[in-house]
Amino acid sequence: MDDRKNPDDVRLSPRERIVLLEIEANLRRDRRLAHRMRRAGRDLWLPLSVALLAVASVFVAVMGIRTSDPALLWCFALLWSLTLLQAFRLLCRAARQRGSRARVTPWL
């Protein structure tokens, strides 16, 4: 059993290096993979922003109703429209991801 601490200390034969370089070149040419890798970190932010905007909208709406302050009601109108916009984007993303696995109607 080999008890090396660092797996990068492995020495490759010239043939293995060539094969590894070919694999890396093929992966660099794969545009779908590159797109998914770039997008992987961003997938969490849209659902999180929808949830935070919804919570903020409810809070401002309740405070606006309780105090009858026009500024709070206008803030609610702005926050709610942003929440709906982000929720629509989230819905479109979910439909697009489902469309890659199943058939989606043409109008969606």
Backbone hydrogen bonds, N-H to C=O, Kabsch-Sander energy under -0.5 kcal/mol:
donor,donor_aa,acceptor,acceptor_aa,energy
3,D,1,M,-0.5
9,D,6,N,-1.6
10,V,7,P,-1.1
17,R,13,S,-2.4
18,I,14,P,-2.1
19,V,15,R,-2.2
20,L,16,E,-2.6
21,L,17,R,-2.5
22,E,18,I,-2.2
23,I,19,V,-2.3
24,E,20,L,-2.5
25,A,21,L,-2.3
26,N,22,E,-2.3
27,L,23,I,-2.2
28,R,24,E,-2.2
29,R,25,A,-1.5
30,D,26,N,-0.8
30,D,27,L,-0.6
31,R,29,R,-1.1
34,A,30,D,-1.9
35,H,31,R,-2.5
36,R,32,R,-2.4
37,M,33,L,-2.4
38,R,34,A,-2.2
39,R,35,H,-2.1
40,A,36,R,-1.1
42,R,39,R,-0.7
43,D,39,R,-0.9
43,D,40,A,-0.5
45,W,42,R,-0.7
46,L,42,R,-0.8
48,L,44,L,-1.7
49,S,45,W,-2.6
50,V,46,L,-2.2
51,A,47,P,-2.2
52,L,48,L,-2.5
53,L,49,S,-2.6
54,A,50,V,-2.2
55,V,51,A,-2.3
56,A,52,L,-2.5
57,S,53,L,-2.5
58,V,54,A,-2.4
59,F,55,V,-2.4
60,V,56,A,-2.6
61,A,57,S,-2.5
62,V,58,V,-2.6
63,M,59,F,-2.5
64,G,60,V,-2.6
65,I,61,A,-2.3
66,R,62,V,-2.5
67,T,63,M,-2.3
68,S,64,G,-1.8
73,L,69,D,-1.8
74,W,70,P,-2.3
75,C,71,A,-2.2
76,F,72,L,-2.3
77,A,73,L,-2.0
78,L,74,W,-2.2
79,L,75,C,-3.1
80,W,76,F,-3.1
81,S,77,A,-1.7
82,L,78,L,-2.0
83,T,79,L,-2.5
84,L,80,W,-2.5
85,L,81,S,-2.1
86,Q,82,L,-2.5
87,A,83,T,-2.5
88,F,84,L,-2.2
89,R,85,L,-2.0
90,L,86,Q,-2.3
91,L,87,A,-2.4
92,C,88,F,-2.5
93,R,89,R,-2.2
94,A,90,L,-2.3
95,A,91,L,-2.3
96,R,92,C,-2.4
97,Q,93,R,-2.5
98,R,94,A,-2.2
99,G,95,A,-2.1
100,S,96,R,-1.2
101,R,97,Q,-0.6
101,R,98,R,-0.9
102,A,98,R,-2.9
108,L,105,T,-1.6
